[in-house]
Amino acid sequence: MSDLADARTQLAALLNTIPNVRAVTEVPQTFTPPIVWVAASSPFRQRAQAVGKKRINLTVLCLGGMSTNDATEAATEDLAELVADMIDTSTVFRLDPNAEMDLPRLYPSAQGQQMLGIAVNCFCESTRG
């Protein structure tokens, strides 16, 4: 498995410890929000500060609901905060200090609906030297 796949799998496992949160590394064809998708960020790999290490950049897309009403906005913000708080407690993953959390935006679903989502940006150092 690659260092990127390892990082995504480890982060999803960490986020799945949050009660009522479903974290995935691959978006299922059909799903019901809330759900968080752990994906590669861009650039997904850079040199880390430690010599011989690589920084793996990840984005956790928090999809809180299928509409843009106030309840969905609140649920999406709460979901993103739960994710950010869990990452903040990790010894492996760290929130990106330059872009911790993106603005809420709409994402199209396979059913042609719009989902409200917030991206939480984080990183870890590769376990491969």
DRENVO-862088 format. One line per 5 residues: for each residue y, x, z of C-alpha. Coordinates in nm, 2 decimals, always signed. Example, Ala and Ser with C-alpha at 12.3 -4.5 7.8 and 13.67 -1.06 7.14 Angstrom:
-0.45 +1.23 +0.78 ~ -0.11 +1.37 +0.71
//
This chain:
+0.00 +0.00 +0.00 ~ +0.35 +0.13 -0.07 ~ +0.61 +0.21 +0.19 ~ +0.81 -0.09 +0.07 ~ +0.52 -0.33 +0.09
+0.43 -0.19 +0.43 ~ +0.79 -0.25 +0.56 ~ +0.80 -0.60 +0.42 ~ +0.46 -0.69 +0.58 ~ +0.56 -0.54 +0.92
+0.90 -0.72 +0.92 ~ +0.74 -1.06 +0.83 ~ +0.48 -1.01 +1.11 ~ +0.77 -0.94 +1.35 ~ +0.96 -1.25 +1.24
+0.65 -1.47 +1.26 ~ +0.66 -1.42 +1.64 ~ +0.98 -1.63 +1.65 ~ +0.87 -1.99 +1.75 ~ +0.89 -2.23 +1.46
+0.97 -1.96 +1.20 ~ +0.76 -1.90 +0.90 ~ +0.82 -1.56 +0.74 ~ +0.66 -1.47 +0.41 ~ +0.67 -1.17 +0.17
+0.60 -1.39 -0.13 ~ +0.76 -1.73 -0.19 ~ +0.50 -2.00 -0.21 ~ +0.51 -2.23 -0.51 ~ +0.59 -2.52 -0.28
+0.72 -2.51 +0.07 ~ +0.94 -2.70 +0.31 ~ +1.23 -2.52 +0.48 ~ +1.29 -2.37 +0.72 ~ +1.13 -2.05 +0.58
+1.24 -1.69 +0.57 ~ +1.15 -1.46 +0.28 ~ +1.13 -1.08 +0.34 ~ +1.23 -0.91 +0.01 ~ +1.35 -0.57 -0.11
+1.72 -0.51 -0.11 ~ +1.91 -0.30 -0.36 ~ +1.87 -0.01 -0.37 ~ +1.54 -0.06 -0.20 ~ +1.50 +0.31 -0.11
+1.74 +0.58 -0.03 ~ +1.74 +0.91 +0.16 ~ +1.76 +0.86 +0.53 ~ +1.96 +1.07 +0.77 ~ +1.65 +1.24 +0.91
+1.53 +1.52 +0.68 ~ +1.23 +1.42 +0.47 ~ +1.25 +1.04 +0.55 ~ +1.35 +0.76 +0.33 ~ +1.55 +0.45 +0.42
+1.39 +0.12 +0.30 ~ +1.65 -0.15 +0.26 ~ +1.53 -0.51 +0.31 ~ +1.68 -0.86 +0.28 ~ +1.56 -1.15 +0.48
+1.66 -1.47 +0.30 ~ +1.68 -1.75 +0.56 ~ +1.64 -2.09 +0.39 ~ +1.74 -2.36 +0.63 ~ +1.73 -2.68 +0.43
+1.73 -2.86 +0.10 ~ +2.09 -2.99 +0.10 ~ +2.44 -2.89 +0.19 ~ +2.52 -3.13 +0.47 ~ +2.65 -3.02 +0.82
+2.30 -3.04 +0.98 ~ +2.15 -2.81 +0.71 ~ +2.44 -2.57 +0.75 ~ +2.39 -2.55 +1.12 ~ +2.01 -2.51 +1.09
+2.05 -2.23 +0.84 ~ +2.30 -2.05 +1.05 ~ +2.08 -2.09 +1.36 ~ +1.78 -1.95 +1.16 ~ +1.98 -1.65 +1.04
+2.10 -1.58 +1.40 ~ +1.74 -1.60 +1.53 ~ +1.63 -1.35 +1.26 ~ +1.92 -1.12 +1.33 ~ +1.86 -1.13 +1.70
+1.49 -1.05 +1.65 ~ +1.57 -0.76 +1.42 ~ +1.82 -0.64 +1.68 ~ +1.55 -0.61 +1.94 ~ +1.32 -0.41 +1.71
+1.26 -0.04 +1.75 ~ +1.15 -0.01 +1.38 ~ +1.40 -0.23 +1.20 ~ +1.78 -0.22 +1.22 ~ +2.05 -0.45 +1.10
+2.26 -0.30 +0.82 ~ +2.60 -0.22 +0.98 ~ +2.77 -0.24 +0.65 ~ +2.64 -0.59 +0.55 ~ +2.45 -0.75 +0.84
+2.47 -1.11 +0.72 ~ +2.59 -1.25 +0.38 ~ +2.78 -1.57 +0.34 ~ +2.58 -1.89 +0.30 ~ +2.50 -1.98 -0.06
+2.29 -2.22 -0.26 ~ +1.96 -2.12 -0.41 ~ +1.78 -2.33 -0.67 ~ +1.43 -2.46 -0.58 ~ +1.13 -2.51 -0.81
+1.19 -2.89 -0.77 ~ +1.55 -2.86 -0.91 ~ +1.71 -2.90 -0.57 ~ +1.96 -2.67 -0.40 ~ +1.86 -2.49 -0.08
+2.12 -2.34 +0.16 ~ +2.04 -1.98 +0.25 ~ +2.18 -1.69 +0.43 ~ +2.06 -1.33 +0.37 ~ +2.02 -1.10 +0.67
+2.03 -0.73 +0.56 ~ +1.83 -0.47 +0.75 ~ +1.65 -0.14 +0.70 ~ +1.39 +0.09 +0.84 ~ +1.28 +0.45 +0.78
+0.97 +0.51 +0.57 ~ +0.66 +0.61 +0.76 ~ +0.59 +0.84 +0.46 ~ +0.77 +1.17 +0.50
//
